[in-house]
């Protein structure tokens, strides 16, 4: 009888040890999953990748469509651990195009390219922060953003595409970085609230109708390196008094 009691006690101790090992193992797995979730949250700036459609090429992410609620948006620098380097779009949609709920946007310094139509017709967008990592602002990128009041093109940008800021009717101030070499055709067409513009020495060409119908423009300073001013570049700038 005594031997049987000893065997039962021994068995209970073994079962207790097994149960303890199981609990410790579960805790370690749980802690590991929390850490991964935290890292993923940091990668997408406390947002969610469900807010974005994106494509990947060569380990780099291009945002192809925004699906979030708008408001004040900070674009993530990484999705799935990979850098967001481009914001794309097309005439038919994509990027942030026609996102009228968007009021401000901060672009991370991982981005080098703001693609065609990326923020076109975001009519309630009042503020955009472009980092000095961006090298190109493509055609129609901010066209029709009628609530934008100012824009700073950083020194890193080398080209401003055709129609990039056309019909941004509330813009009063534009700062063009000192590495921009070309201003595309109709880039600032119908920016009817713009009052002055300084074109830096880095610029060599101003495209056709670049500042067409900027009818509040009173002062233009053109840098020494400009060799080409295309037709209609300052046509209908009826308030222009200083050249």
C-alpha positions as CSV (number, residue, x, y, z in Angstrom):
1,X,0.0,0.0,0.0
2,X,2.8,2.3,0.9
3,X,4.5,1.7,-2.5
4,X,1.3,2.6,-4.3
5,X,1.0,5.9,-2.4
6,X,4.6,6.7,-3.3
7,X,4.0,6.0,-6.9
8,X,0.9,8.2,-7.0
9,X,2.8,11.1,-5.3
10,X,5.6,10.7,-7.8
11,X,3.1,10.7,-10.7
12,X,1.5,13.9,-9.4
13,X,4.9,15.6,-9.2
14,X,5.7,14.6,-12.8
15,X,2.3,15.9,-14.1
16,X,2.9,19.2,-12.2
17,X,6.3,19.6,-13.8
18,X,4.8,18.9,-17.3
19,X,2.1,21.5,-16.7
20,X,4.6,24.1,-15.6
21,X,6.7,23.6,-18.7
22,X,3.6,24.0,-20.9
23,X,2.7,27.3,-19.2
24,X,6.2,28.7,-19.6
25,X,6.3,27.7,-23.2
26,X,3.0,29.3,-23.9
27,X,4.1,32.5,-22.2
28,X,7.3,32.7,-24.4
29,X,5.2,32.3,-27.6
30,X,2.8,34.9,-26.5
31,X,5.5,37.4,-25.6
32,X,7.1,36.7,-29.0
33,X,3.9,37.5,-30.9
34,X,3.4,40.7,-29.0
35,X,6.9,41.9,-29.9
36,X,6.2,41.1,-33.6
37,X,2.9,43.0,-33.5
38,X,4.7,46.0,-31.9
39,X,7.3,46.0,-34.6
40,X,4.7,45.8,-37.3
41,X,2.8,48.7,-35.7
42,X,6.0,50.9,-35.7
43,X,6.7,50.1,-39.3
44,X,3.3,51.5,-40.3
45,X,3.3,54.4,-37.9
46,X,0.5,53.1,-35.8
47,X,-1.7,52.8,-38.8
48,X,-2.5,49.7,-40.8
49,X,-1.4,48.4,-44.2
50,X,-5.1,47.9,-44.8
51,X,-5.2,51.6,-45.6
52,X,-3.0,51.1,-48.6
53,X,-2.8,49.1,-51.8
54,X,0.9,48.7,-52.8
55,X,3.3,47.0,-55.1
56,X,6.8,45.7,-54.4
57,X,9.7,45.7,-56.7
58,X,13.4,45.1,-55.7
59,X,12.5,45.2,-52.0
60,X,10.9,48.7,-52.4
61,X,7.3,49.7,-51.9
62,X,5.1,51.9,-54.2
63,X,1.8,53.0,-52.7
64,X,-0.7,52.5,-55.5
65,X,-3.9,53.5,-53.7
66,X,-4.9,55.0,-50.3
67,X,-8.1,53.5,-48.8
68,X,-8.1,55.2,-45.3
69,X,-10.4,57.7,-43.7
70,X,-8.4,60.8,-44.7
71,X,-7.9,63.8,-42.3
72,X,-4.3,64.3,-41.2
73,X,-2.3,61.5,-42.7
74,X,1.3,60.5,-42.1
75,X,2.4,58.1,-44.8
76,X,4.4,55.1,-43.4
77,X,8.1,54.9,-44.1
78,X,7.8,51.1,-44.2
79,X,5.2,48.5,-45.0
80,X,6.0,44.9,-44.1
81,X,9.6,45.9,-43.2
82,X,10.3,47.3,-46.6
83,X,10.8,51.0,-47.4
84,X,8.1,53.1,-49.1
85,X,10.0,54.9,-51.9
86,X,7.2,56.0,-54.3
87,X,3.6,57.2,-54.4
88,X,1.9,56.4,-57.6
89,X,-1.3,57.0,-59.4
90,X,-2.9,57.2,-62.8
91,X,-5.5,59.3,-64.6
92,X,-8.1,56.8,-63.7
93,X,-7.3,56.8,-60.0
94,X,-4.7,55.4,-57.5
95,X,-2.4,57.0,-55.1
96,X,-4.4,59.6,-53.1
97,X,-6.2,60.9,-56.2
98,X,-9.6,62.4,-55.6
99,X,-9.3,61.9,-51.8
100,X,-11.4,64.8,-50.7
101,X,-11.3,63.7,-47.1
102,X,-7.6,64.3,-46.9
103,X,-6.7,67.6,-45.2
104,X,-2.9,67.3,-44.6
105,X,-0.2,64.8,-45.5
106,X,3.3,64.2,-44.3
107,X,5.5,62.3,-46.8
108,X,8.3,60.2,-45.1
109,X,11.9,60.7,-46.0
110,X,12.1,57.2,-47.5
111,X,10.1,58.5,-50.5
112,X,12.1,59.6,-53.6
113,X,9.3,59.9,-56.2
114,X,5.9,61.5,-56.1
115,X,4.3,59.9,-59.2
116,X,1.8,61.0,-61.8
117,X,-1.6,62.1,-60.4
118,X,-0.5,61.0,-56.9
119,X,-2.5,63.7,-55.0
120,X,-4.5,65.1,-57.9
121,X,-7.8,66.8,-57.0
122,X,-7.5,66.4,-53.3
123,X,-9.7,69.4,-53.0
124,X,-9.5,69.8,-49.2
125,X,-5.8,69.2,-48.8
126,X,-4.4,72.4,-47.1
127,X,-0.9,71.2,-46.2
128,X,1.7,68.9,-47.6
129,X,5.2,68.2,-46.3
130,X,7.7,67.1,-48.9
131,X,10.9,65.7,-47.5
132,X,14.4,66.4,-48.9
133,X,14.6,62.8,-50.1
134,X,12.3,63.4,-53.0
135,X,14.0,64.0,-56.3
136,X,11.1,64.2,-58.7
137,X,7.5,65.5,-58.7
138,X,5.8,64.0,-61.7
139,X,3.0,65.3,-63.9
140,X,-0.3,66.2,-62.4
141,X,1.0,65.2,-58.9
142,X,-0.9,68.0,-57.1
143,X,-3.1,69.3,-59.9
144,X,-6.5,70.6,-58.7
145,X,-5.6,70.7,-55.0
146,X,-7.6,73.9,-54.7
147,X,-7.1,74.3,-50.9
148,X,-3.3,74.2,-50.8
149,X,-2.0,77.7,-49.8
150,X,1.7,77.2,-50.0
151,X,4.2,74.7,-51.3
152,X,7.9,74.2,-50.7
153,X,9.8,72.2,-53.3
154,X,12.9,70.9,-51.4
155,X,16.5,71.3,-52.7
156,X,16.6,67.5,-53.5
157,X,14.1,67.8,-56.3
158,X,15.6,68.1,-59.8
159,X,12.4,68.4,-61.9
160,X,8.8,69.6,-61.6
161,X,6.6,67.7,-64.0
162,X,4.0,69.0,-66.5
163,X,0.9,70.3,-64.7
164,X,2.3,69.4,-61.3
165,X,0.5,72.2,-59.5
166,X,-1.9,73.4,-62.2
167,X,-5.2,74.8,-60.9
168,X,-4.0,75.0,-57.3
169,X,-6.1,78.2,-57.0
170,X,-5.4,79.0,-53.3
171,X,-1.6,78.9,-53.5
172,X,-0.1,82.2,-52.6
173,X,3.5,81.1,-51.9
174,X,5.9,78.8,-53.8
175,X,9.5,78.1,-52.9
176,X,11.5,76.2,-55.5
177,X,14.5,74.4,-54.4
178,X,18.0,75.2,-55.7
179,X,18.6,72.0,-57.5
180,X,15.5,72.1,-59.8
181,X,16.7,72.1,-63.4
182,X,13.4,72.2,-65.2
183,X,9.8,73.4,-64.6
184,X,7.4,71.5,-66.8
185,X,4.7,72.8,-69.1
186,X,1.7,74.3,-67.3
187,X,3.3,73.4,-64.0
188,X,1.7,76.3,-62.2
189,X,-1.1,77.0,-64.7
190,X,-4.0,78.9,-63.2
191,X,-2.5,79.3,-59.8
192,X,-4.6,82.5,-59.6
193,X,-3.6,83.5,-56.0
194,X,0.2,83.3,-56.5
195,X,1.7,86.8,-56.1
196,X,5.4,86.3,-56.6
197,X,7.9,83.6,-57.7
198,X,11.7,83.3,-57.6
199,X,13.2,80.9,-60.0
200,X,16.6,79.8,-58.8
201,X,19.9,79.7,-60.7
202,X,19.7,75.9,-61.1
203,X,16.7,76.2,-63.5
204,X,17.6,76.0,-67.2
205,X,14.2,75.7,-68.8
206,X,10.7,76.9,-68.1
207,X,8.0,74.9,-69.9
208,X,5.2,76.0,-72.1
209,X,2.4,77.8,-70.3
210,X,4.2,77.1,-67.0
211,X,2.7,80.1,-65.2
212,X,-0.2,80.8,-67.6
213,X,-3.1,82.7,-66.1
214,X,-1.4,83.4,-62.8
215,X,-3.3,86.6,-62.9
216,X,-2.3,87.8,-59.3
217,X,1.4,87.4,-60.1
218,X,3.1,90.8,-59.7
219,X,6.8,89.8,-59.4
220,X,9.0,87.2,-61.1
221,X,12.7,86.8,-60.5
222,X,14.4,84.5,-63.0
223,X,17.8,83.0,-62.3
224,X,20.9,83.4,-64.4
225,X,20.9,79.9,-65.8
226,X,17.6,80.0,-67.6
227,X,18.2,79.5,-71.4
228,X,14.7,78.5,-72.5
229,X,11.4,80.0,-71.8
230,X,8.7,78.2,-73.8
231,X,5.7,79.9,-75.4
232,X,2.9,81.2,-73.2
233,X,5.0,80.7,-70.1
234,X,3.7,83.9,-68.5
235,X,0.7,84.5,-70.7
236,X,-2.3,86.2,-69.1
237,X,-0.2,87.2,-66.0
238,X,-2.1,90.5,-66.1
239,X,-0.8,91.9,-62.8
240,X,2.8,91.3,-63.6
241,X,4.8,94.5,-63.0
242,X,8.3,93.3,-62.1
243,X,10.3,91.0,-64.4
